[in-house]
């Protein structure tokens, strides 16, 4: 696992469960992603997950 993915998972683990499912953290290809949806994409190493990681990195979140 690369450092950025590990950092994302650590951040995710520290976010309250209510926020994970409700708060949109990123919009990729005109689709909003909550923390939970982003985690699924990142864990599956999907193309969308890669895009999510790039946006989160650009925003300074990871």
ABEGO torsion letter per residue (X at the ends): XBAAAAAAAAAAAABBAAAAAABBABBBGGBBBBAAAAAAAAAAGBAAAAAAAAAAAAAGAX
